[in-house]
Amino acid sequence: MIIRTKNLTKAYQMGAEEVKALKGVDLEIQKGDYVAIMGPSGSGKSTLMNLIGCLDTPSSGEYWLNDRAVNTMTEDELARVRNEEVGFVFQSFHLLPRYTALENVQLPLVYSNTDREQRLERAKQALEAVDLADRMGHRPNQLSGGQRQRVAIARALINRPSILLADEPTGNLDTATGQEILALFDRLHQSGNTIILVTHESDVAVHARRAIHLRDGKIERDQINEKTIAAS
């Protein structure tokens, strides 16, 4: 078991009103799973993603990542988990414009004090894994949207994280390029990566093995994607 939550809740104070974004979520995700978290706006899917990725802390409940109780961690411990255990892929790429693809991909290793030679080698391998061996010296403005997202995926993979957490990763891409990125996720899953994909689009979620639907801060249904399993 790579992820387990028990009665996870999250509430925000909005002026005098308390808004409950999550209302007791029980969730289990196995190593090697490919899971889509779905739901309409306001369902709690972004909040759940932030808690799973240690970008936020729960109001109550328990969260274990690799058998470690995340909900009891200090800020320093959470920062270490974010850098070493979770690979983030965002809709808007979050690449540094003055850095080359190779330099952008190396950044998580800089923060973990990995020596320069090892950083360089691992960044090259990560870019090769996303089919960008010929674009290592290019800056983001010299790359297409799909190529930028591939750089972001390579950066997410550089620390060999326990989970790859992708938030609407095709949201800024045209349909054809989005399908190329989803095909890359399929390939990464087949090679053993655990992927959690947050999306509101059913044609994106269909690539996952499992779809968790949230509504009003609770899991409405948790289903296996039979079509994906049949195609694999």
Buried (B, 14 or more C-beta within 10 A) or exposed (E): EBBBBBEBBBBEEEEEEEEBBBBBBBBEBEEEBBBBBBBEEBBBBBBBBBBBBBBBBBBEBBBBBBEEEBBEBEEEEBEBBBBBBBBBBBBEBEBEEEBBBBBBBBBBBEBEEBEEEEBBEBBBBBBEBBBBEEBBEBBBEEBEBBBBBBBBBBBBBBBEBBBBBBBBBBBBBEEEBBBBBBEBBBEBBEEEBBBBBBBBEEEBBBBBBBBBBBBBBBBEEBEEBEEBEEEE
